[in-house]
Amino acid sequence: MRSKVLGSVAVVSLVMTAAAVAGTTTNKLVGGIKDDANGKVSMKIVVKDGRPVKAKNVKVSNLDYECQDETTGERTFKFAKIALRGTPVGSTNPYFFETSVKNGNATYQISGGTTKGKQVEGQASVRIDNPGNVCTSENLPGDTTENGLYTVKKR
């Protein structure tokens, strides 16, 4: 009797695990940063029952920045997990994420939107607050271009 019960528990457990996994997929997305020759963004979007629910392993590589003293550089940064939330009805990208983290004198930010988790459009930025010399990938005074825009697509 005991072996029948254990066998039944094992079968039920396998069926429940298969059902849980069947509704979840993870899409690996990669792409470039507009007007940044070697800038790159990569991430995985977890889709559960057809709804994007989280971005994970988000990495921004070689994001260009410029300082007030006209020096330039690049930064690479990562985010482990970011929850996606719904946006207002009628939005072109109904699932959205946005987060930032401060590390020393630098603040790293990323945001993006998606419909089905197979493509994300958004913006990444860095701001470095040095005494008397702010550096940013965003617009410095007098700069009219929109920096850090990216599109990533499923491989």
Phi and psi restraints in degrees (value plus and minus 20) as a CYANA .aco file:
   2 ARG   PHI     -82.0   -42.0
   2 ARG   PSI     -61.2   -21.2
   3 SER   PHI     -86.9   -46.9
   3 SER   PSI     -52.8   -12.8
   4 LYS   PHI     -86.6   -46.6
   4 LYS   PSI     -61.4   -21.4
   5 VAL   PHI     -85.2   -45.2
   5 VAL   PSI     -66.7   -26.7
   6 LEU   PHI     -82.9   -42.9
   6 LEU   PSI     -60.0   -20.0
   7 GLY   PHI     -82.7   -42.7
   7 GLY   PSI     -60.7   -20.7
   8 SER   PHI     -85.7   -45.7
   8 SER   PSI     -61.7   -21.7
   9 VAL   PHI     -82.5   -42.5
   9 VAL   PSI     -62.0   -22.0
  10 ALA   PHI     -83.6   -43.6
  10 ALA   PSI     -63.0   -23.0
  11 VAL   PHI     -84.7   -44.7
  11 VAL   PSI     -66.0   -26.0
  12 VAL   PHI     -81.0   -41.0
  12 VAL   PSI     -61.5   -21.5
  13 SER   PHI     -82.4   -42.4
  13 SER   PSI     -63.9   -23.9
  14 LEU   PHI     -83.8   -43.8
  14 LEU   PSI     -61.6   -21.6
  15 VAL   PHI     -84.1   -44.1
  15 VAL   PSI     -63.5   -23.5
  16 MET   PHI     -85.8   -45.8
  16 MET   PSI     -60.8   -20.8
  17 THR   PHI     -83.7   -43.7
  17 THR   PSI     -64.8   -24.8
  18 ALA   PHI     -82.6   -42.6
  18 ALA   PSI     -59.6   -19.6
  19 ALA   PHI     -86.7   -46.7
  19 ALA   PSI     -58.9   -18.9
  20 ALA   PHI     -87.2   -47.2
  20 ALA   PSI     -61.1   -21.1
  21 VAL   PHI     -94.6   -54.6
  21 VAL   PSI     -52.0   -12.0
  22 ALA   PHI     -78.9   -38.9
  22 ALA   PSI     -52.5   -12.5
  23 GLY   PHI    -110.2   -70.2
  23 GLY   PSI     -16.4    23.6
  24 THR   PHI    -142.0  -102.0
  24 THR   PSI     109.9   149.9
  25 THR   PHI    -151.4  -111.4
  25 THR   PSI     137.6   177.6
  26 THR   PHI    -144.8  -104.8
  26 THR   PSI     102.9   142.9
  27 ASN   PHI    -122.8   -82.8
  27 ASN   PSI     105.6   145.6
  28 LYS   PHI    -107.5   -67.5
  28 LYS   PSI     102.2   142.2
  29 LEU   PHI    -139.2   -99.2
  29 LEU   PSI     119.6   159.6
  30 VAL   PHI    -161.2  -121.2
  30 VAL   PSI     133.6   173.6
  31 GLY   PHI    -199.4  -159.4
  31 GLY   PSI     159.1   199.1
  32 GLY   PHI    -122.7   -82.7
  32 GLY   PSI     151.6   191.6
  33 ILE   PHI    -122.4   -82.4
  33 ILE   PSI     108.9   148.9
  34 LYS   PHI     -77.6   -37.6
  34 LYS   PSI     115.5   155.5
  35 ASP   PHI      39.1    79.1
  35 ASP   PSI       8.5    48.5
  36 ASP   PHI    -156.8  -116.8
  36 ASP   PSI      79.5   119.5
  37 ALA   PHI     -72.3   -32.3
  37 ALA   PSI     -60.7   -20.7
  38 ASN   PHI    -135.5   -95.5
  38 ASN   PSI      -9.3    30.7
  39 GLY   PHI     -92.7   -52.7
  39 GLY   PSI     121.3   161.3
  40 LYS   PHI    -166.2  -126.2
  40 LYS   PSI     127.5   167.5
  41 VAL   PHI    -149.0  -109.0
  41 VAL   PSI     116.0   156.0
  42 SER   PHI    -157.1  -117.1
  42 SER   PSI     131.6   171.6
  43 MET   PHI    -186.6  -146.6
  43 MET   PSI     146.8   186.8
  44 LYS   PHI    -137.1   -97.1
  44 LYS   PSI     114.2   154.2
  45 ILE   PHI    -130.2   -90.2
  45 ILE   PSI     103.0   143.0
  46 VAL   PHI    -110.1   -70.1
  46 VAL   PSI     104.7   144.7
  47 VAL   PHI    -134.8   -94.8
  47 VAL   PSI     102.8   142.8
  48 LYS   PHI    -138.8   -98.8
  48 LYS   PSI     101.9   141.9
  49 ASP   PHI      31.6    71.6
  49 ASP   PSI      22.2    62.2
  50 GLY   PHI      61.4   101.4
  50 GLY   PSI     -19.1    20.9
  51 ARG   PHI    -136.8   -96.8
  51 ARG   PSI     101.9   141.9
  52 PRO   PHI     -83.0   -43.0
  52 PRO   PSI     106.5   146.5
  53 VAL   PHI    -137.1   -97.1
  53 VAL   PSI     -43.9    -3.9
  54 LYS   PHI    -179.2  -139.2
  54 LYS   PSI     127.3   167.3
  55 ALA   PHI    -124.6   -84.6
  55 ALA   PSI     117.0   157.0
  56 LYS   PHI    -159.3  -119.3
  56 LYS   PSI     142.8   182.8
  57 ASN   PHI      30.3    70.3
  57 ASN   PSI      25.3    65.3
  58 VAL   PHI     -99.2   -59.2
  58 VAL   PSI     105.7   145.7
  59 LYS   PHI    -153.9  -113.9
  59 LYS   PSI     108.9   148.9
  60 VAL   PHI    -129.4   -89.4
  60 VAL   PSI     102.9   142.9
  61 SER   PHI    -135.9   -95.9
  61 SER   PSI     115.9   155.9
  62 ASN   PHI      36.3    76.3
  62 ASN   PSI      22.5    62.5
  63 LEU   PHI     -93.3   -53.3
  63 LEU   PSI     101.4   141.4
  64 ASP   PHI     -88.4   -48.4
  64 ASP   PSI     124.2   164.2
  65 TYR   PHI    -160.6  -120.6
  65 TYR   PSI     141.2   181.2
  66 GLU   PHI    -153.5  -113.5
  66 GLU   PSI     124.9   164.9
  67 CYS   PHI    -124.1   -84.1
  67 CYS   PSI     143.3   183.3
  68 GLN   PHI     -79.6   -39.6
  68 GLN   PSI     -51.4   -11.4
  69 ASP   PHI    -104.5   -64.5
  69 ASP   PSI      -9.5    30.5
  70 GLU   PHI      54.5    94.5
  70 GLU   PSI     -10.6    29.4
  71 THR   PHI     -95.6   -55.6
  71 THR   PSI     137.7   177.7
  72 THR   PHI    -151.3  -111.3
  72 THR   PSI     146.1   186.1
  73 GLY   PHI    -188.4  -148.4
  73 GLY   PSI    -192.7  -152.7
  74 GLU   PHI    -156.7  -116.7
  74 GLU   PSI     129.5   169.5
  75 ARG   PHI    -152.3  -112.3
  75 ARG   PSI     127.1   167.1
  76 THR   PHI    -142.2  -102.2
  76 THR   PSI     115.6   155.6
  77 PHE   PHI    -170.1  -130.1
  77 PHE   PSI     141.9   181.9
  78 LYS   PHI    -154.2  -114.2
  78 LYS   PSI     134.1   174.1
  79 PHE   PHI    -149.9  -109.9
  79 PHE   PSI     113.1   153.1
  80 ALA   PHI     -92.8   -52.8
  80 ALA   PSI     -74.4   -34.4
  81 LYS   PHI    -165.3  -125.3
  81 LYS   PSI     121.2   161.2
  82 ILE   PHI    -158.6  -118.6
  82 ILE   PSI     104.4   144.4
  83 ALA   PHI     -93.6   -53.6
  83 ALA   PSI     122.2   162.2
  84 LEU   PHI    -116.5   -76.5
  84 LEU   PSI     124.3   164.3
  85 ARG   PHI    -149.2  -109.2
  85 ARG   PSI     138.9   178.9
  86 GLY   PHI     -94.3   -54.3
  86 GLY   PSI     131.4   171.4
  87 THR   PHI    -133.6   -93.6
  87 THR   PSI     153.5   193.5
  88 PRO   PHI     -76.6   -36.6
  88 PRO   PSI     128.6   168.6
  89 VAL   PHI     -76.3   -36.3
  89 VAL   PSI     117.8   157.8
  90 GLY   PHI      73.9   113.9
  90 GLY   PSI     -25.5    14.5
  91 SER   PHI     -87.6   -47.6
  91 SER   PSI     126.7   166.7
  92 THR   PHI     -89.4   -49.4
  92 THR   PSI     -47.0    -7.0
  93 ASN   PHI    -146.4  -106.4
  93 ASN   PSI      71.2   111.2
  94 PRO   PHI     -90.6   -50.6
  94 PRO   PSI     -28.9    11.1
  95 TYR   PHI    -139.4   -99.4
  95 TYR   PSI     109.8   149.8
  96 PHE   PHI    -155.2  -115.2
  96 PHE   PSI     127.9   167.9
  97 PHE   PHI    -158.0  -118.0
  97 PHE   PSI     133.6   173.6
  98 GLU   PHI    -179.1  -139.1
  98 GLU   PSI     113.0   153.0
  99 THR   PHI    -176.5  -136.5
  99 THR   PSI     142.1   182.1
 100 SER   PHI    -168.3  -128.3
 100 SER   PSI     138.5   178.5
 101 VAL   PHI    -163.5  -123.5
 101 VAL   PSI     122.1   162.1
 102 LYS   PHI    -124.6   -84.6
 102 LYS   PSI     113.3   153.3
 103 ASN   PHI    -155.5  -115.5
 103 ASN   PSI      84.1   124.1
 104 GLY   PHI      45.2    85.2
 104 GLY   PSI    -146.3  -106.3
 105 ASN   PHI    -113.3   -73.3
 105 ASN   PSI     -13.3    26.7
 106 ALA   PHI    -130.3   -90.3
 106 ALA   PSI     120.8   160.8
 107 THR   PHI    -138.0   -98.0
 107 THR   PSI     105.3   145.3
 108 TYR   PHI    -129.1   -89.1
 108 TYR   PSI     116.2   156.2
 109 GLN   PHI    -158.2  -118.2
 109 GLN   PSI     124.9   164.9
 110 ILE   PHI    -166.9  -126.9
 110 ILE   PSI     124.6   164.6
 111 SER   PHI    -163.4  -123.4
 111 SER   PSI     139.3   179.3
 112 GLY   PHI    -192.0  -152.0
 112 GLY   PSI     143.9   183.9
 113 GLY   PHI    -157.7  -117.7
 113 GLY   PSI     132.5   172.5
 114 THR   PHI    -169.1  -129.1
 114 THR   PSI     138.7   178.7
 115 THR   PHI    -119.7   -79.7
 115 THR   PSI     -73.4   -33.4
 116 LYS   PHI    -142.3  -102.3
 116 LYS   PSI     -15.0    25.0
 117 GLY   PHI      66.5   106.5
 117 GLY   PSI     -10.7    29.3
 118 LYS   PHI    -123.0   -83.0
 118 LYS   PSI     -30.1     9.9
 119 GLN   PHI    -172.5  -132.5
 119 GLN   PSI     120.5   160.5
 120 VAL   PHI    -149.9  -109.9
 120 VAL   PSI     115.5   155.5
 121 GLU   PHI    -138.8   -98.8
 121 GLU   PSI     118.4   158.4
 122 GLY   PHI    -192.0  -152.0
 122 GLY   PSI    -178.1  -138.1
 123 GLN   PHI    -164.2  -124.2
 123 GLN   PSI     119.7   159.7
 124 ALA   PHI    -140.4  -100.4
 124 ALA   PSI     127.7   167.7
 125 SER   PHI    -171.3  -131.3
 125 SER   PSI     139.6   179.6
 126 VAL   PHI    -156.3  -116.3
 126 VAL   PSI     123.1   163.1
 127 ARG   PHI    -154.0  -114.0
 127 ARG   PSI     105.9   145.9
 128 ILE   PHI    -136.3   -96.3
 128 ILE   PSI      96.0   136.0
 129 ASP   PHI    -115.6   -75.6
 129 ASP   PSI      68.4   108.4
 130 ASN   PHI    -110.6   -70.6
 130 ASN   PSI     123.5   163.5
 131 PRO   PHI     -76.3   -36.3
 131 PRO   PSI      98.2   138.2
 132 GLY   PHI      56.4    96.4
 132 GLY   PSI     -15.8    24.2
 133 ASN   PHI    -174.8  -134.8
 133 ASN   PSI      64.7   104.7
 134 VAL   PHI     -96.5   -56.5
 134 VAL   PSI     116.0   156.0
 135 CYS   PHI    -136.8   -96.8
 135 CYS   PSI     119.2   159.2
 136 THR   PHI    -174.4  -134.4
 136 THR   PSI     132.3   172.3
 137 SER   PHI    -108.7   -68.7
 137 SER   PSI     -32.3     7.7
 138 GLU   PHI    -101.9   -61.9
 138 GLU   PSI    -194.4  -154.4
 139 ASN   PHI     -94.2   -54.2
 139 ASN   PSI     108.6   148.6
 140 LEU   PHI    -104.2   -64.2
 140 LEU   PSI     140.6   180.6
 141 PRO   PHI     -71.8   -31.8
 141 PRO   PSI     110.0   150.0
 142 GLY   PHI      72.9   112.9
 142 GLY   PSI     -31.4     8.6
 143 ASP   PHI    -109.6   -69.6
 143 ASP   PSI     106.5   146.5
 144 THR   PHI    -127.2   -87.2
 144 THR   PSI     -24.7    15.3
 145 THR   PHI     -98.8   -58.8
 145 THR   PSI     132.7   172.7
 146 GLU   PHI    -118.8   -78.8
 146 GLU   PSI      90.1   130.1
 147 ASN   PHI    -115.1   -75.1
 147 ASN   PSI     137.8   177.8
 148 GLY   PHI      60.5   100.5
 148 GLY   PSI     -11.3    28.7
 149 LEU   PHI     -92.8   -52.8
 149 LEU   PSI     118.4   158.4
 150 TYR   PHI    -161.0  -121.0
 150 TYR   PSI     137.3   177.3
 151 THR   PHI    -154.6  -114.6
 151 THR   PSI     107.2   147.2
 152 VAL   PHI    -139.6   -99.6
 152 VAL   PSI     123.9   163.9
 153 LYS   PHI    -150.3  -110.3
 153 LYS   PSI     138.6   178.6
 154 LYS   PHI     -85.0   -45.0
 154 LYS   PSI     115.2   155.2
